[in-house]
Amino acid sequence: MSIRALIVDDEPLARQSVRRFLKSHPDIEVVGESGDGQSAASAILDQKPDLVFLDVQMPEMDGFEVVSRVGVEHMPWTIFVTAYDQYALRAFDANALDYLLKLFGKTRFERALARARERIAGSLDREAAERILRAMESVASRGRYLDRLPVSENGRILFVNARDIQWIEAAGNYARLHAAGRSHDVRETLTSLEGKLDPAHFLRIHRSAIVNVQFVREVHPWFHGYHLVLLENGKKLRMSRYQREIAGRLGLAARREG
């Protein structure tokens, strides 16, 4: 895996220092250097590096203004570099990976770089998983439901068998799979996953939860027309009071399991 890095600092000696530390890492390609915020913002948007070493204090446009100009959502993984530690909190508010205080040494630099490697590897794995998922979607579109889902974990792509998934919950822009005592995040909405999983086994019981009926142990009436769904592992999930048809199906499933 090659990591494309951009070095941004108005001091040539500071840029040289970062470049010198990177020389011992042949997998990191320095795609450019910028000595001011304006050219840095342009380089980030044009070259789309994986990693940027960004000085905080620069004339005319500082590092935080660079982030604002590019947009946080478009910024690569960022390690802020500065001579003043009072910027540390603001740097992390700008979603910085790390914060290097000049004059940093090789040990501190290596620690920041190791953190960057982990995050970048995770991003690439998610992209690979998404490509695999799209390929699997094309199979599903020919009349099959997904029987395995790719997930990213510790720099690897694992496949979770659909039959092992106990339930799925909404987690922001992700869905969290719960299977075999572990949880995995996938960049999918519940609505998207609902259409890819076999409805004979997976039911949407709430806007934020899907259950595998094989793991449903009991269904209990609750307050104000709601129900509680109790899974084999003891997890309790609330079911929408508008899901009467699903309540009946889960009730049948629970009686079969009993």
N, C-alpha and C positions, 0 to 999 in steps of 0.2 A: 504494500500500500504506500503510495507516494503522497506526501502532504505538501501542498503549495502554500508558501508563507510570504507575507508582505511585511516589511519593516518600515515603521513610520516614526521618525524623530527628527527634530530640527537641528540636532547636534550630530555632525558626521562621525565623531568619535563614539557616540552612543550607538549609532547604527552599525559601526564597525565592530563594536563589542558583541552585539547580538549575532551578527554574521559569523564572528569567530567561534562563538559557542556552538553555532549550528553546523560548523564544518565537520564535526565528529559524528554527524547524523546524516548519512548519505541518502536516506529515504526522504529527507526534507529538502524541497526545492525552493530556493528564494526566487520568487517571480518578479520582485521589484523592491525599490526603496522610494520613500517619499520624505521630503524635508519640510512639508507644510500640510495643513489640514485640507486645503482645497484639492491639491493633487492627490492626497490620500483618499478622499471620498470618491474621486473620479476613478482611481485605480481599483478600489474595492468593488465599485459597481461594474467596471469594465472587465477586470480580470477574475473576479469572484474567487479569491483565494480561500483556502480552508482555514487558515490561521493568520491573525494579524497581531504583531507586536506594536502597540499604539501608545505613543507618548501622550501624556496628559497636557502638559504645558507647551503650547506652540503659538507663534505669533499669528494674529488675525483670526484663526480658527483653531480652538483647542480640541483635545481628543473627544470630549463629550459632545462638542458641536459636530464633530465628524460622525459620531453615532447618530445624532439627531438628523443630520443631512442624509445619511444613507438609509436610516430607518432601522430600529432595533431588529425587526423581523428579517431584514436582509443582511445584517451584519454577520461576518464569519465568526468563528470562535475567537475571542479577543483576550489577550494578556496585556493589561495596562502597565506602562513603565513611566515612572516619575521620580523626582528627587524629593517629593513632599508627601509624607504619609497621611496628611489630613484629607487627601482625596480618596483614601481607601474605601470608605463606606459608600461614597458616591459611585466609585468604580463598580462595586458589586451591585449597586442599584441599576447600573447599566448592563447587567447580565455578563459581567466580566468572568472569565475562567479563573484568572489569578491576577495578582498585583505584585509587580517587581519594583522594589525600592532601590534606586541608584545609590551607591555603587553595589549592585548585587554580584554575588560570586557564582561560580560554576555549580556548586551544590544546590543553591536556591534556584538557579535557572533550570537545572535538570528536573527538579521537583515540579516546577510549573509546566515544563514541557511534557513530563509524564502524564500529568492531569489532562493536558490538551490531547495527547494521543488517545487516551481512554474515551474522551468525549467524541473526538472525530471518528474513531473506530465505531462507536455506537451509532453515529449518524449514518455512516456508510452501510452498516449492517441493516439499519431500518430501511434504507433505500433499497438494498438488495432484497429484503423481505417483502417490500411492497411490490417489487418486480415479480417475485415468485408468486405472490398472492394474486396479482393481475393475471399471470399465466394460469393459475388454478381457477380463477374466475371464468376464463374462457372455456375450461372443461365443464364447470358448473352450468354455464349458459347452454350447453348442449344436452341438458337434462339431468345432470348429476348434482347432488349437493356436496359441499366440502366435507371430506372425512378427516382432513388434517389441516392445521393452520400454522404458518410459519411465525415464529417469535424470535426476537433478538435477546441474547443473554450472554454477557461477559465476552463480547467479541465474536460470538458464534450465532448461527441461525439454527434453532431447534424447531422440531415439528411436534405440535401437540395434537394427539388424536381427539377428534371431536367427541367420541364416546366417553372420553375421560373427563370432559369438561362438566363440572357440577353446576356452575352458574356463571353468568357474565354480568358485570356492572358497568355503568357509564362512569368514565373518569375524565371529565373535561372533553378534550378533542380525541380522547382515546377510549378504548374499551378494555376492561381488565378481565382476563380469563382466570377462573379459579378451577384448578385441576390437580388432583392427587396431592392436596395439601400445599400447593404452590400457586403463585399468581404471576401472570404475564400480561404486559401491556401491548396492545396492537393499535396501530393508527387506523382505526375503523370506528364508525358510529354504530350504535346498537341497531339502528334501522337497517344499515348496510349488512351487518352480520345476520340479522334476522332473515333476510332474503336469501342468504347463502347456506343456512343450516337447515337440516331436515325438519320440517314442522311436525313430523310424527314424533320427534324426540325433544325438540326445543320450543318452548313457549315464552312469549313476551308477557310477563305478568304485571309489569309496571313500566312506565316510561324509562326507568333507569335500571331495569333488571330483566334478564332472560334466564330461565331455568331449564335444566335437563330433567325431564320427568322421571328418568330412571333413578334419580337421586332424591326424589321427593318422598318423604316419609309420612307426613301428615299435613292436613289443611284444616285450620281452625277459623271459625267465625271470629270477628274482632269488632271493634267499635264502629258505629256509623256505616255499616254495610261493607266494611273492609274485611279482608281475610289475612291470616298469617300462614305463610308457607314454611314448613319446617323441613329442612334437608337432613339427609342421613348423618352429616357431620355436625348437626346441631345448629347450623346457621338458620336464623329466622329472617324471612323476607316478607315485606308487606306487599299485598296484591291489591291493585286498583279495584275500587268497588264497582267500576264499570265493566269489569271482565267476568261477567257471569258465565259465559260459555267456557272460558278458560277455567273458572272455578270448578265447573262440572267435570272437565277433563282431568284436572289435577286430583279431584276427589276420586275419580275412577282409578287413576294411577296409584293414589295412596292406598286404596283398598286392595289393589292387586299386590302391592308391595307387602301389605300386612298379611 
